[in-house]
């Protein structure tokens, strides 16, 4: 019986089409053969162009890449040559695990200056932290969310206009972006988590908070010495301020 079961399992495995595909520049995993969707697993060194632009494709071999993983750059050895990253249309999110010990994240590119983010994308945990020369982030459309530590310590960012559709900015997402002077929030934003802009010492003036914002976490704007207060949009039912301090609407909770 055991022998027959083993043969059956082997036969089934042999009939299963190969899902992990390797090309000259990428390794991807097929998620659904009928829908022709896939997950990008590895990016190889030769995917980087001579001018330092890395284009992450939305389609490979006819399969739509919908997910990036934290292992994309495990075998990528030319990080210092990357000056621009373009995430192609159709890719939906970056899948990362906060409890993972993997250090092959998309962050820590020492010479990265520009990132292009597609429409309807969710920026994952620790996606672009510690990129000291990152100056420009272009959003091609709506954004769903920005997870924790996404741009932590990107010291060259000076101005940020977060696009419509964004509902959540995670813990320490932009903490210690020390050159950041101006942030514009979309009306769709509902939550800013703890420490999100902590240590943004160049953030100045009164910061405008949108109508639908419900929650501002502890220390979200701590150590922002040039920030003089907040201007809460008309019609906001959740927040109020007094003397530059944020309260709930009834001023019973800081």
N, C-alpha and C positions, 0 to 999 in steps of 0.2 A: 504494500500500500504506500509506504514511504517512497519507494522508487518511482511508482507511478505518479505520485504527487510532485516529485522533483522534476520529472520529465515534463509534466504539465506546466509548471512554473517556468521552466527553461524555454518551452515552446512559446509561451505567452510573451516572454521577454524578447525572444528572437523576432516575433511578429510586430513588436512595438517599434514604430518609426523612431529614428534618432532625433532627439529634441535639442541636443547641444551641438551647435554648428559653429565651426571656426572658419573665418575668412582671413585675408591678408592683414586686415586692420582691426578686426573685432571678433569677439566670441559672444554669441547670443543664444538664449534658451527659448524655444518655442513654447508659448503658453497654450495656444489654441490653433490647431491646424485648419479648422473650418473658418474661423474668424481671421486667421492669418495675423495673430498678435504674438509679440515676443518681448523678452526682457533682456536688456543689455548686461552681460556679465563681465566682460573684460575689454579694455581699450588698449591697443598695442602702440608701441612707440611710433610706428610709421603712419599712424593716423594724424600726427601733427604735421602741418604744412611748414614750408620753409620760412614763411613770414611769422610763424608763431601762433597761427590760428588753429584752434581745434574745433572742428564741427562734429557734434554728436548727432548722427543721422536719425531721422524719423522713420526711415524705411531701409531695411537691408534684405536683399534677395526677395523682395516682394512682401516681407513681413513687417508689420507696423510695430515699431518699438514704442511701448507705452510706459515702460518702467526703467529707471536707472537704479543700480544697487550700490551699496557701500564698498563693494569689491571691484568696482570698475577700474580702479587705478592701482590694484595690487601689484601688477607686473609692469607698470608704466615707469620708466626710469628717466624720462626727460622732462620732469616737472618744471625745472628752471627755464625751459625754453618756451613755456606756454605764456602767451601775452593776451590772448583773447579766447574765450570759450563761447560757442554758439550752440545752444540746445534747440534742436529743430522742432518745428510745429508737429503736434500730435503726441509728443511725449508728455505724460500727465503728472508724474511725480518721481521723487527720489526716495527710495525705500531704504531706511537705515534704522538700526536698532540701538537705542541709548545704552543698552546693557552689553553690547558687543565689545569685545576687546580688539576688534579689527581696527587698524590705523590707516587703512587705504582709502580714507574718505576723499571727497573732492576738494577739501580745503588745503591750506598751506602751500599755495603756489606763490613763490617768492617774487615773480615778475609779472603776474597776472594783472592787467590793467582794466579789462572790460569783460562783461558777461552779458549775453543776450538770453532772456527768459521767454519762453513761448506763452501763448494764450492758455488760460485754464490750467495752469501748473500749480503744484503744491511744493513749496521749497521745504525739503526735509531737514531733519536733525543734523546739525554740524555739516551743512552742505558746503559752505565757503568760508570757514573761519580762518583767521590768521593769514590773510592775503594782504600784505602790508602796502602793496602798490595799487590795489584795486580802487579805481577812481570813478568808474561808470558802470551802472547796472541799468540795462534797457529792458523794459517790460513791454512785450508786443501786444498785450491785451489784458484781460482780467487775470487776477491771481486769486487762488483759493486761500492759502495760508502761508505763514512763515514760521517754521518750527524753531525750537530752542537752539541757541548758539549758531544760527544759520550764517550770520556775518560777524560773529564775535571777533573783536580785535582787528577789524579791517580799517587801519588807521588813516588811509588816504581818502576815504569816502567823505565828500563835502556836502552833498545835497541829495535828498532822497524823496522821491514822489511815489508813494506806495499806491498801486493801481486799484481801480474799482474791483469789487468782488472779494477782496481780502477781508476776512472776518476775524482773524486771530494772528497775533504776533507773540511768539513764544518766549519763554524764559531766556534772558540774556541774549536775545536774537541780535541786537546791535550794540551790546555792551562794549565799552572802551573803543568805540569808533571815534577817536579823539579829535578828528578834523571835521566831524559832522556839525554843520551850522544850521541847517534847515531841514525839517521833515514835514511833509504834507500827507495827511491821513485821508483815506477815502470815507465816504458816508456809510459804507457797508461794514466798517470796522466795529466789532462788538467787544473785543477783549484785548488788553495789553498785559502780558504776564509779568511776573516779578523780574526786576532787574533788566527789563528789555532794553532800556537806553542808559543804563547805569554807566557812569564814567565818561559820558559824552560831554567833555568839558568845554567844547566849542559851541554847543547848542545854546542859542541865544534868544532873547526876547520873550514874548508870550506865545506859548504853543497852542495852536488851535486844535481842539478836541471835537470829533464829529458827533452828530445828532444821535446815532445809534450805539455809541460806546457805553457799555454797561459796567465794565470792570477794568480797574487799573491796579495791578498787583503791587505788592510791597516793594519799595525801592525801585520802581520802574524808571524813575528819573533821578535817582540818587547821584550825588557828586556831579551834578550838572550846574556848575557854579554860575554860569552866565544866563541861566534860565530864570526869568523874572516872574513867571506865573503862567496861568492858563486862560484861554478864552474858549468857553464852552459854547458850542453851537446852539442857537435858538431851537427850542423844542426837545432838547435832551431831558429825558424823564428820570435819569439815574444819577447824575453827578451835579455837584455844586462846588463853589470854591469860596474861600475867605482868606485874604492876606497871602495868596499864593499857595494855600494848602487845599488839596482836593478832599472833598467830603462826599458822602451819599447825599441824595436830594434833601433829606430832612436835617442834614448836618448833625447826625447822631453817631456817625462812624467815619473815621479818617481813612 
